[in-house]
């Protein structure tokens, strides 16, 4: 019984190697957007840097992907939608 328990623990520790998506296969793209609506009375620059992770084969695929937006406020706080 102890031997099978040990095998289960080893399997659980190693199984993530077979099922995890490798981020290195995707691509990270950094670009800038500019919009008048981003200007405010505090004098923030309306040109903002945007960094996006694209999954493998994103350009070739017609598949729809989920999106997570991280909106950084003036105070540096992050809001997730």
C-alpha angles and dihedrals in degrees: 000000000000091000093055091047090054091050091052092051091049091048092051092049093050100036094081088068090065100044106034119102112236111234090202089070091062129065134243115215125191120196139151132245126197124198134163089222089066091061116098142171091265089069099245116168111256089214108090132185115233123194119196132185112216117198121232114290092010093143093051097043130088089197118122116235130203117250133213117197121204109197113194113205130212090264093053094254117139123226120193119207 
